[in-house]
Structures are given as C-alpha cells and as structure tokens.
Amino acid sequence: MKKGFKLLSLLMTCLFVFVLATGCGSSDNKSGSGDKKGETANLIWWCVGDQPKDLNVVQAEINKYLKEKVNATVEFKFASFADYSDKMNKVIASGEDYDLAFTSSWGNPFVLNARKGAYYKLDDLLNEYGKDLKELIPEELWQAATVNGNIYAIPTYKDTALAPYYVFAKEYVDKYNIDYKNINTLEKLEPALKTIKENEPSMTPLVLTGPEGWHGLFSEFDMIINNDIPVGVQVTDETATVVNPFTTDTIKSKLNTLHKYYKAGYINKDAPTLTDPPKFRFVYGADGFPYADVSWTQNGGYDVVSTLRYQPYFTTGSVQGSMQAISVNSEHPEAAMEVLNLANSDSKFRNMLAYGIEGKNYEKTGDNTIKVLNDGWNAAAFSQATFFNGLYAVDPAPGNMWDDVKKFNGTAKSSPILGFVLDDSKIQTQLAVVKNAYAKYKAQVTTGAVDPNEALPKMNKELDDAGLNDIIKKVQDQVNAWKASK
C-alpha cells in the first residue's frame, strides 16, 4: 500500500489546516502523577513534520497548561515526513532518550518496532491512566494497535474509516450538468468521460500515473502487505480467504473497463510512464470523508465536488495510518499516558497542539471555527490526537464537520482481518522476488494500457513462478491462526 499510504499521508498533511471538531469541553481533571516521586515529569515527544517557527513560544504555553493538569512538560522534536522513519530508526537503535513518538504503517513503522520491543506495552497504563482513551476509541480499532496480544500504540481516532471517493472538477460538472452524485463505479464514469473528451479536446478526462495506476483498483480489498505485493482479502469476505486480487472477477472487470477507456482516449497515453499527475484533473480517486471537498479544493487550487463510491471500512492499514507510542525505555510512562489521554479528551490542550496560541497563531471566527493568522505553528494535526474533542474548524470548513465525520465512522464496517498483523520474517526473500516480478507489469496493467485478457495470464504465471502462491498459503496459515486465537 505504499502509494496508497503516500496519498493518504499527503491528504492528511493538507488537513491540518482545515481540521475542526465539535464535542466535549476541557477535562476537569487537574491532578497528575508527574514522575514516580511526584515531581514534574519532563517528556520528549517526537513528531512528524517540519519544525514550526514558533516552537519555543507555543511549547512554553503548552507546558504551563500541562504542568497544571498532569504535572508534566513536553519537549517537542520534529523530523520531516521524508526523514522521519530514518530519524526514529536511529533514535531507537541508539537508545536515545524519548518518551512519546508518532508511529504508523508508513512512517516509523508500528508493527516492526512493536515486534522488536521498542514500544511500551500499554494495556495496564490504559486501564489506569487512559480511561478517556478507552471510552473514546471504538473497541474494534484497538485490534489494529495490538501485536502478539498486547496494545502498543494509541490510534488517532479521526477520519479513520477507509472511504473511497471520486473527486470531480466542479467547473466542468456545472458546465455540462454532470450527475456526479450517481457516479459510484468505474463503469458509470463513462458518460462523463465521453462528454469531456468530445467537448474539451485539450483535456484528457482521466489522467493516471504509472506508480499509482487507478487509485480505486483495490478498494474492495484489505491489502495485507502493500500495493506492490498483490495479496489481500476482499473486505466483504467473512471467510477471510487470502487471494491474488488479479485472479478475481472484481479486478478483472475493472481492468477491462480501464483498457476500454485507454483505447477510447479517455486515459492519457503516457499513463504508464507519467510519474506525477498534473495539478488540474477532471476526475480522480481519493480516500476521504464528509466535507473532504474543502481540503481537496485547497490542495488542488480549484473547486471540487465528490461522490462516495463504496461502503467505508475500518482496515488495519487505515487505523495504523496515525498512532502514538510510548518508548519502552521511557522513565515516565505513566505521565506519557496522561499526556496522551489529555490530548484526546481536553479541548484546550488539543487546540494548542493543532493551532498554537489564540491571538498569535489563530483567531476565532465562531464557536467552533477559526482563521489561521500565519504559519508559525503548522504542526501536522492529523498525527497528534482525535478530532472529536472540540478541535476547531479552520474557515471555510463548517463547524459541524467532525461531528458528521464521527457519525460517518459509525457507518463503517470492519474488514474481516481488522487487526491481523503479518509476520513476514520468514518470507522476505520471496516477497522481494514477487515485488520485482509484479513491477514489470504494474504500470501497464493498472493504467489500462494493455489488454488484461492477454497481460494477466502472463503476469500471474510469472508471479506464481516467483513464489506468490506459496506466500499466499503462508499468509493464509497466519490468518487462520489469528482467527482461531480470537
């Protein structure tokens, strides 16, 4: 899912400017454990993203509040999105002191670090110091934070459900009166693509890139490893049968449609070799939530509208997209848990983490909305804590946005393998061989540039020769054991 998570991380990065929430007010709990001697616990918290300009002044204000509430202070440390995994790998390997850190499926890898003992087991801490967290986060999401029977991270409960959308340029939807709300399958896109092709000769209706292919190709699957290894379980399959998605009718049908669109000129001819999409696209696929149009509009620089095209699901990957862990070597694990609990329950602390200082970094424009005044505190809010505890909305996002997203999460179903974590330690060589074999075909196949009736038999045979069937069998054995343990 590397590309999927990359897109997901880019989308989330944009959201920190737009995040809001409604809900509870500040917690009234003013007693904190501090350290084991009852003295103020001084914590180091590693964060993903560039260091904000106003770090020192905002950190000082946050620490005044934290000392009052939980008898602790934090020293924030930052590493860019590109450098974060490497930096945390060095921090962990060297034994450098830290207490809290962002972890995920795509940055500072959660499962790998939990398995090698880098993170603190949180079960007992949650019961004593994280009761608000236990009440806030749905029970099924804790499964994705569990490795070998123990909880090792706090999921960031926000737009957590994986929800695939079609995103359309509003200008052309309005111009041609396109009924975008009823376009929820790849096949239903055809009339709109045809309209653009016939009336806007300078535009390519559906621009795809080789690294990503069609974004919604695997939407009906919980991909167990990543999108570079075709191994997954269909999210509606309660038997949790592990398959190569390219052998299923679901994927074959999509690839036939994509090839039809490619031959018709709806898809750009250079799709297999194009690495970056243009800034403007008539339509593209993305994972989102109610009111995500606001962030997509801001990110793209043009107005968009969107259509949910599939039932939202909680998957292991969607939950592990943003989490917080406590170092196994932390001298203050109790205080660290209290800080995380406060971040997820106390609106004042949550808004300081996201937006900085009122009057300096932002100003309120309504009960639940604000205007950002500068880029002095541009922390990645998606990585910190829940959006459902009174986090403000940034204009022009509506004040009820996160209330509606929370309700939307309530409609999500759970993947049949939600919480399953693959142990790939004995199949890494096979995975590398299969990845290389798939890479020879991926860009051509997933953009519709080749006839799947000819390409798929060749590709699947090469994947089988590389060991894919053996990988699937071993993954299935682990899935069966996991199901039995539940």
C-alpha positions in Angstrom: 0.0 0.0 0.0 3.0 2.3 -0.2 1.4 4.6 -2.8 -1.9 4.4 -1.2 -0.4 5.5 2.1 1.6 8.1 0.5 -1.5 9.6 -1.0 -3.2 9.1 2.3 -0.4 11.0 4.1 -0.4 13.8 1.6 -4.1 14.2 2.0 -3.8 14.2 5.8 -1.0 16.8 5.7 -3.3 19.2 3.9 -6.0 18.6 6.5 -4.1 20.1 9.5 -5.0 23.5 8.1 -8.7 22.5 7.9 -9.3 20.3 10.9 -12.1 21.1 13.2 -14.1 19.2 15.6 -17.1 19.5 17.9 -17.7 17.7 21.1 -16.6 17.7 24.7 -15.1 20.6 26.5 -12.0 20.6 28.6 -11.4 17.9 31.1 -11.8 18.9 34.8 -9.0 16.5 35.9 -6.3 18.7 37.4 -4.3 16.1 39.2 -1.4 14.4 37.5 1.1 11.7 38.6 4.2 13.5 37.3 7.1 11.2 37.8 7.4 8.4 40.3 8.5 10.8 43.0 5.6 13.1 42.4 7.8 15.7 40.7 7.2 17.2 37.3 7.8 14.7 34.5 9.8 16.2 31.6 8.9 14.3 28.5 10.4 14.2 25.0 7.8 13.9 22.2 8.9 13.1 18.6 6.6 14.5 15.9 6.4 14.0 12.2 6.7 17.1 10.0 9.0 20.2 9.8 9.7 22.1 13.0 7.3 25.0 13.4 8.7 28.6 13.5 7.0 29.3 16.8 8.1 26.1 18.6 9.6 27.7 21.7 6.7 30.1 22.5 4.0 27.6 21.8 5.8 24.9 23.7 6.1 27.2 26.7 2.4 27.9 26.7 1.5 24.2 26.3 3.8 23.3 29.2 2.2 25.8 31.5 -1.1 24.1 30.9 0.3 20.5 31.1 2.1 21.2 34.4 -1.2 22.4 35.9 -3.2 19.5 34.5 -0.9 16.5 34.7 2.3 17.7 36.4 4.3 17.2 33.2 6.1 19.2 30.4 7.0 18.2 26.9 9.9 18.9 24.6 8.8 18.6 21.0 11.2 17.3 18.5 10.4 17.2 14.8 11.6 15.4 11.7 10.3 15.9 8.2 8.0 13.5 6.5 10.8 12.3 4.3 13.3 11.9 7.1 11.0 10.8 10.0 11.4 7.0 9.6 15.2 7.2 9.3 15.5 9.6 12.2 13.4 7.4 14.5 15.2 4.3 13.4 18.5 6.0 14.6 16.9 7.2 17.8 15.6 3.8 18.7 18.7 1.9 17.6 21.0 4.2 19.6 18.9 4.1 22.8 18.5 7.9 22.7 16.1 9.2 25.3 12.5 9.9 24.3 9.0 9.2 25.7 6.4 9.7 23.0 6.6 9.3 19.2 4.3 9.3 16.2 4.2 5.8 14.6 2.2 4.4 11.7 2.1 1.9 8.9 4.0 4.3 6.6 6.4 6.3 8.9 8.3 5.0 11.9 6.8 1.6 11.2 4.5 0.5 14.0 4.5 -3.3 13.7 8.2 -3.6 13.1 9.0 -1.5 16.2 6.4 -3.2 18.4 7.8 -6.6 17.5 11.4 -5.7 18.2 10.4 -4.3 21.6 10.9 -0.6 21.0 7.4 0.4 22.4 5.9 0.1 25.8 3.0 -2.3 26.5 0.1 0.0 27.1 -2.7 -2.3 28.4 -2.2 -1.6 32.1 -1.4 2.1 31.6 -4.6 2.5 29.6 -6.7 1.0 32.4 -5.2 3.3 35.0 -4.2 6.5 33.2 -6.0 6.3 29.8 -9.6 5.8 30.7 -10.8 8.6 28.5 -9.0 7.0 25.6 -10.7 3.6 26.3 -14.1 5.3 26.1 -13.3 7.4 23.1 -11.8 4.9 20.7 -14.1 2.1 19.4 -13.2 -1.4 20.6 -12.5 -2.8 17.1 -9.8 -0.2 16.4 -7.7 -1.4 19.3 -7.2 -4.6 17.4 -5.1 -2.8 14.9 -2.9 -1.4 17.7 -2.4 -4.9 19.1 0.7 -7.1 18.4 1.1 -10.5 20.0 -1.8 -9.9 22.3 -0.6 -6.5 23.7 -1.6 -2.9 22.8 1.5 -0.9 21.8 0.0 2.4 20.4 -2.9 4.8 20.7 -4.8 5.1 17.4 -5.6 8.6 16.3 -9.4 8.5 16.1 -10.4 10.8 13.3 -11.3 10.1 9.7 -10.2 6.6 10.4 -12.6 4.7 8.1 -11.2 3.9 4.6 -13.7 5.6 2.3 -13.0 5.7 -1.5 -14.4 8.8 -3.4 -14.5 10.1 -6.9 -13.4 13.8 -7.0 -14.6 16.0 -9.8 -13.7 19.5 -11.0 -16.8 21.5 -10.2 -16.3 23.8 -13.1 -16.9 21.1 -15.6 -19.6 19.3 -13.6 -21.6 22.6 -13.6 -20.8 23.4 -17.2 -22.1 20.0 -18.6 -24.6 19.3 -15.8 -22.9 16.0 -14.9 -24.9 13.9 -12.5 -21.8 13.2 -10.4 -23.7 12.1 -7.3 -24.8 8.9 -9.0 -21.4 8.1 -10.4 -20.1 5.5 -7.9 -18.5 2.8 -10.1 -15.8 2.9 -12.8 -18.3 1.8 -15.4 -20.6 4.7 -14.5 -17.8 7.2 -15.2 -18.0 6.6 -19.0 -20.7 9.2 -20.0 -18.9 11.9 -18.1 -15.5 11.0 -19.6 -17.1 10.9 -23.1 -18.6 14.4 -22.5 -15.3 15.8 -21.6 -13.5 14.1 -24.5 -16.0 15.4 -27.1 -16.3 18.9 -25.8 -12.9 19.7 -24.3 -10.4 18.5 -26.9 -7.4 20.0 -24.9 -8.2 17.9 -21.8 -7.6 14.3 -21.0 -10.7 13.2 -19.0 -8.9 10.6 -16.8 -5.2 11.2 -16.1 -3.4 8.3 -14.5 0.2 7.7 -13.5 2.3 4.6 -13.6 3.3 4.5 -9.9 -0.3 4.7 -8.7 -2.4 3.3 -11.6 -6.1 3.6 -11.0 -6.4 4.7 -7.3 -9.6 2.7 -6.7 -8.3 -0.6 -8.1 -8.0 -2.4 -4.8 -10.7 -0.5 -2.9 -12.7 -3.7 -2.3 -9.7 -5.4 -0.7 -7.8 -5.2 2.5 -4.3 -5.4 1.1 -2.2 -7.3 3.6 1.3 -6.2 2.7 1.1 -3.2 0.3 0.1 -2.4 -3.2 3.4 -3.6 -4.6 2.6 -7.2 -3.4 -0.8 -8.4 -4.7 -2.0 -10.2 -1.6 -5.3 -9.4 0.1 -8.7 -10.3 1.4 -11.9 -8.9 -0.1 -13.5 -6.8 2.6 -16.9 -8.4 2.2 -15.4 -12.0 2.5 -16.2 -13.2 6.0 -14.2 -16.3 5.4 -11.1 -14.2 5.1 -9.7 -16.1 2.1 -6.3 -14.7 1.1 -6.1 -14.2 -2.7 -4.1 -12.6 -5.5 -6.7 -9.9 -6.4 -5.7 -10.1 -10.1 -7.3 -13.6 -10.2 -10.7 -12.2 -9.1 -13.6 -11.1 -11.3 -13.7 -7.8 -9.3 -10.3 -6.7 -10.5 -10.6 -8.3 -14.0 -13.7 -6.3 -14.6 -12.1 -3.0 -13.6 -9.0 -3.7 -15.8 -11.2 -4.4 -18.8 -13.0 -1.1 -18.3 -9.7 0.8 -17.9 -8.4 -0.8 -21.1 -11.6 0.2 -22.9 -11.1 3.8 -21.6 -7.5 3.8 -22.6 -8.3 2.8 -26.2 -11.1 5.4 -26.3 -8.6 8.1 -25.4 -10.1 8.9 -22.1 -6.9 8.0 -20.3 -3.6 9.7 -21.1 -1.4 7.6 -23.5 1.7 8.3 -21.3 0.0 6.9 -18.2 2.5 4.0 -17.6 5.5 6.4 -17.7 3.9 9.5 -16.1 5.2 9.8 -12.6 3.4 12.8 -11.2 -0.2 13.9 -12.0 -0.9 17.4 -13.3 -2.3 20.0 -10.9 -5.7 20.0 -12.5 -7.7 16.8 -13.3 -11.3 16.5 -14.3 -11.7 13.4 -12.0 -9.5 11.3 -9.8 -9.9 8.8 -7.0 -9.1 9.5 -3.4 -9.9 8.3 0.1 -11.9 10.8 2.1 -14.8 11.6 4.4 -17.7 14.1 4.7 -16.5 17.7 3.7 -13.2 16.5 2.4 -14.0 18.6 -0.6 -12.8 21.6 1.4 -9.3 20.2 1.7 -9.2 18.8 -1.8 -10.2 22.2 -3.1 -7.5 23.9 -1.1 -4.8 21.3 -2.0 -5.6 21.4 -5.7 -6.3 25.0 -6.1 -9.7 24.6 -7.8 -13.2 23.8 -6.6 -14.2 20.2 -6.5 -17.2 18.0 -5.6 -17.1 14.3 -4.7 -19.1 11.1 -4.5 -18.6 8.3 -2.0 -18.3 5.2 -4.2 -18.0 2.4 -1.7 -19.1 1.4 1.8 -16.5 2.8 4.3 -14.4 0.2 6.1 -12.1 0.0 9.0 -8.9 -1.8 7.9 -5.7 -2.5 9.7 -4.0 0.0 7.4 -6.5 2.7 7.9 -6.2 2.5 11.6 -2.4 2.3 11.6 -2.2 5.4 9.4 -1.7 7.6 12.5 -0.8 6.4 16.0 1.2 7.4 19.1 3.5 5.1 21.0 5.4 5.3 24.3 9.1 4.3 24.3 9.8 1.1 26.2 12.7 3.0 27.8 10.6 5.9 29.0 11.3 6.9 32.6 7.8 8.4 32.8 5.4 6.0 31.0 2.5 7.0 33.4 3.0 10.7 32.7 3.3 10.0 29.0 0.0 8.2 29.0 -1.7 11.0 31.0 -0.5 13.5 28.3 -1.9 11.3 25.5 -5.2 10.9 27.5 -5.4 14.7 27.9 -4.7 15.3 24.2 -7.7 13.1 23.4 -10.1 14.5 26.0 -9.2 18.1 26.7 -10.2 20.7 24.0 -7.9 23.4 25.2 -4.8 21.2 25.0 -5.9 19.7 21.7 -6.3 23.1 20.0 -3.0 24.3 21.3 -1.4 21.2 19.8 -3.1 21.8 16.5 -3.1 25.5 16.1 -0.8 27.1 18.6 -1.7 30.2 20.6 -5.0 32.1 20.1 -4.4 35.7 19.1 -0.9 34.9 17.8 -1.3 31.9 15.5 -5.1 31.9 15.0 -8.3 33.8 15.9 -11.8 32.5 16.5 -14.5 33.3 13.9 -17.3 31.3 15.6 -17.9 28.9 18.4 -16.1 26.1 16.6 -14.3 27.9 13.8 -11.1 29.8 13.4 -8.9 31.7 11.0 -5.2 30.8 10.8 -3.2 34.0 11.1 0.2 32.7 10.0 2.3 29.6 9.5 4.1 30.0 12.9 2.6 26.7 14.2 2.0 24.4 11.3 2.1 21.1 13.1 0.6 18.0 11.5 -2.7 17.9 13.4 -3.7 14.6 11.9 -0.8 12.9 13.7 -1.5 14.1 17.2 -4.8 13.1 18.7 -8.5 12.8 18.0 -10.5 15.3 16.0 -13.6 14.6 18.2 -12.9 16.5 21.3 -13.6 20.2 20.5 -11.0 20.8 17.9 -11.8 23.9 16.0 -12.6 24.1 12.3 -10.5 26.3 10.0 -12.5 28.5 7.8 -14.1 27.8 5.4 -14.8 24.3 6.8 -18.2 24.0 8.5 -18.4 23.9 12.3 -20.2 20.5 12.3 -17.6 18.8 10.1 -16.1 16.4 12.7 -19.5 15.6 14.2 -20.5 14.4 10.8 -17.2 12.5 10.3 -17.7 10.8 13.7 -21.2 9.7 12.6 -19.7 8.6 9.3 -17.3 6.4 11.1 -20.3 4.9 12.8 -21.5 3.6 9.4 -18.2 1.9 8.7 -17.9 -1.9 8.7 -14.8 -3.8 9.8 -12.6 -5.7 7.5 -12.7 -9.4 8.2 -9.0 -9.2 9.0 -9.1 -6.0 11.0 -6.2 -6.3 13.5 -4.3 -9.0 11.6 -0.6 -8.3 11.5 1.5 -10.3 9.2 4.8 -11.8 10.4 6.9 -11.6 7.2 10.2 -12.5 8.8 10.3 -15.9 7.0 9.1 -14.8 3.6 11.0 -11.6 3.0 13.2 -13.1 0.2 10.1 -14.4 -1.6 8.4 -11.0 -1.2 11.3 -9.3 -2.8 11.2 -11.6 -5.8 7.4 -11.2 -6.2 7.7 -7.5 -5.9 10.2 -7.4 -8.8 8.1 -9.6 -10.9 5.0 -7.5 -10.4 6.9 -4.3 -11.0 7.5 -5.4 -14.7 3.7 -5.3 -15.3 2.2 -3.0 -12.7 2.3 0.4 -14.6 1.0 -1.1 -17.8 -1.7 -3.2 -16.2 -3.1 -0.8 -13.6 -3.4 2.1 -16.1 -5.4 0.2 -18.7 -2.6 0.5 -21.2 -2.6 -3.3 -22.0 -5.3 -5.8 -22.7 -5.8 -7.6 -19.4 -7.0 -10.7 -21.2 -3.5 -11.0 -22.7 -1.4 -9.5 -19.9 -2.9 -11.0 -16.8 -2.2 -14.7 -17.7 1.4 -13.8 -18.4 1.7 -11.7 -15.2 0.0 -14.2 -12.9 2.2 -17.0 -14.2 5.3 -15.0 -13.6 4.1 -14.1 -10.1 3.3 -17.8 -9.4 6.8 -18.8 -10.6 8.3 -16.1 -8.3 6.5 -17.7 -5.3 3.3 -15.8 -4.9 1.1 -18.9 -4.3 3.5 -20.0 -1.6 3.3 -16.6 0.0 -0.5 -16.7 -0.1 -0.5 -20.1 1.5 1.7 -18.9 4.3 -0.3 -15.8 4.8 -3.5 -17.8 4.9 -2.0 -20.0 7.6 -1.3 -17.0 9.7 -4.7 -15.5 9.1 -6.3 -18.9 10.1 -4.2 -19.0 13.3 -5.1 -15.4 14.1 -8.8 -16.1 13.6 -8.6 -19.2 15.8 -6.9 -17.2 18.6 -9.8 -14.7 18.6 
